[in-house]
Amino acid sequence: GSSWSMPLVAEIGDRKEVILAAEPTVVSYDLESGKELWRVDCLKYGEVTSVPVYADGIVYVSADSANLSAIDVKTREIVWESAFLKSGVSTPLLHEGLLYCGADDGALVCYDAKTGEELWAEFADDGFYASPILAEGRIHLMDRSGTMYILKPGRELKILGKSALGEEASSTPAVVGDSFYIRGLEHLFRIGP
């Protein structure tokens, strides 16, 4: 099926696996041999752009019209799903057992990565295509209007600040040294000292 997503290479047990997501399937291949290891159909009706995320035996996948799904790589079972407040274009950020998502409709949401419990949600004025990133102990997430939300990681929502770029932006910032590089609609910005 269709996919705009990049593959994920994850070290699972004693081997490296390449995990791909495309409508309707998430599939894993052995990096060395190319042999298919497992597949799970959970991305039906979704155009896939978000990159799979892996930690602690769980792969997290999402798509615009499909559920956010947490897949146990040993059992190949979906351990939890969310049909609401999930990443569509944006790739979730997994940090210290918490999964942070920016949704196309403007939701910022945090889940307990193991249980799927929604810990908090907030709504921005615009949707998110950029993916959240962690830099200097803070989460940075830019909405499509070019507003950067700066959050303190944790089980409670703490917005540390917001900063307007001055133009629309849909790309995920790149961090190089002590600077952010952000592609806006018309300009390339460097933000740093």
C-alpha positions in Angstrom: 0.0 0.0 0.0 0.9 3.7 0.0 3.5 5.1 2.3 5.5 8.3 2.8 7.2 6.9 5.9 10.8 6.1 6.2 12.0 2.6 7.5 13.1 2.2 11.1 16.1 0.0 11.9 15.8 -1.3 15.4 18.0 -3.7 17.4 15.6 -6.3 18.8 17.1 -9.1 20.8 20.2 -10.3 19.1 19.4 -8.9 15.6 18.7 -5.8 13.7 15.3 -5.5 12.1 14.0 -3.1 9.4 10.4 -2.1 10.2 8.3 -0.6 7.4 4.8 0.9 7.7 2.4 1.1 4.7 -1.3 0.8 4.3 -2.5 -1.6 5.8 0.6 -3.4 7.2 3.5 -3.0 9.5 6.2 -5.5 8.5 9.6 -6.4 9.9 12.5 -7.9 8.0 15.9 -9.3 9.1 18.5 -6.6 8.2 21.1 -9.2 7.2 19.0 -11.7 5.2 16.0 -9.7 4.1 13.7 -12.5 5.5 10.3 -11.4 6.6 10.0 -11.8 10.4 6.5 -10.6 11.2 3.6 -8.5 9.9 0.6 -6.9 11.5 -2.4 -5.3 9.7 -3.3 -2.2 11.7 -3.0 0.7 9.3 -6.2 0.3 7.3 -7.7 3.4 5.7 -4.6 5.4 6.5 -2.1 7.3 4.4 1.1 6.5 6.3 3.7 9.3 6.8 4.7 8.8 10.4 7.8 6.8 11.0 7.5 3.7 13.3 9.0 4.2 16.8 10.5 1.4 18.8 11.5 0.8 22.5 11.3 -1.9 25.1 9.8 -4.6 22.8 7.0 -2.3 21.5 6.6 -0.7 18.0 4.4 2.3 17.8 2.8 3.2 14.4 0.1 5.7 13.3 -1.5 7.1 10.2 -3.9 9.8 9.3 -7.1 7.7 9.4 -5.8 4.7 11.2 -5.4 4.1 14.9 -2.2 4.8 16.9 -1.2 1.2 17.6 1.4 -0.3 20.0 2.6 -3.7 18.8 4.4 -6.2 21.0 7.2 -7.6 18.7 7.3 -10.9 20.5 3.7 -11.8 20.4 2.8 -9.7 17.3 -0.3 -8.5 19.2 -1.6 -5.0 19.5 -1.3 -4.2 23.2 -3.1 -0.9 23.0 -4.7 1.5 20.4 -6.0 5.0 20.3 -8.4 6.2 17.6 -8.3 9.8 18.8 -5.6 12.4 19.5 -2.9 10.7 17.5 -0.1 11.5 15.1 -1.0 11.6 11.5 1.9 13.2 9.6 4.1 13.8 12.6 6.2 11.0 14.1 5.7 10.5 17.8 8.6 11.1 20.3 9.2 8.4 22.8 11.1 9.6 25.9 11.4 7.9 29.3 8.4 5.8 28.9 6.1 8.5 27.6 4.9 8.9 24.0 4.4 12.5 22.8 2.3 13.2 19.7 1.4 16.2 17.6 -1.8 15.6 15.7 -2.9 17.0 12.3 -5.9 18.7 14.0 -3.8 20.6 16.5 -3.8 18.3 19.5 -0.7 17.8 21.7 -1.0 14.6 23.6 1.0 12.4 25.9 0.5 8.7 26.5 2.0 6.2 28.9 3.9 4.1 26.4 3.3 0.8 28.1 -0.4 1.1 28.9 -1.7 3.6 26.4 -3.2 5.7 29.2 -3.7 9.3 27.9 -1.9 11.4 30.5 -2.7 14.9 29.1 -3.9 16.7 26.0 -3.9 20.3 24.9 -5.1 21.9 21.6 -3.1 24.4 19.6 -4.6 26.8 17.0 -3.0 24.9 14.1 -2.2 21.3 13.3 1.2 19.6 13.5 3.1 18.1 10.5 6.6 18.6 12.2 7.6 15.9 14.6 8.4 16.6 18.3 12.1 16.6 19.1 14.0 16.6 22.4 16.8 19.1 22.8 18.5 20.2 26.1 15.9 18.4 28.2 12.9 20.1 26.6 10.4 18.9 23.9 10.0 21.2 20.9 7.1 20.9 18.6 6.2 23.4 15.8 2.7 23.8 14.5 1.9 24.6 10.8 1.6 28.3 11.5 5.2 28.4 12.7 4.6 28.5 16.4 7.1 26.5 18.4 5.7 24.9 21.6 8.4 24.2 24.3 7.3 21.6 26.8 8.8 20.1 29.9 8.8 16.3 29.6 6.5 14.6 32.1 3.2 13.0 33.1 1.7 16.5 33.5 1.4 19.2 30.8 3.9 22.0 31.4 4.2 24.5 28.5 7.5 26.4 29.1 7.0 28.8 26.3 5.8 29.5 22.7 7.8 31.2 20.0 6.5 32.4 16.6 8.7 31.9 13.6 6.9 34.6 11.6 5.9 32.3 8.7 4.3 28.9 8.2 6.4 25.8 8.7 5.7 22.1 8.3 9.2 20.6 8.7 10.8 19.1 11.7 13.7 21.3 13.0 17.2 20.0 12.7 19.5 20.5 15.7 23.2 21.1 15.1 25.4 22.1 18.0 23.6 24.9 19.8 21.4 25.9 16.9 18.0 25.0 15.4 17.6 25.0 11.6 14.0 25.3 10.5 12.7 25.4 6.9 9.8 27.8 6.7 7.5 28.4 3.8 9.8 31.0 2.3 13.0 31.0 4.4 15.6 28.8 6.1 16.1 29.9 9.7 19.0 29.4 12.0 18.1 30.0 15.6 20.9 30.0 18.1 23.4 32.2 20.0 
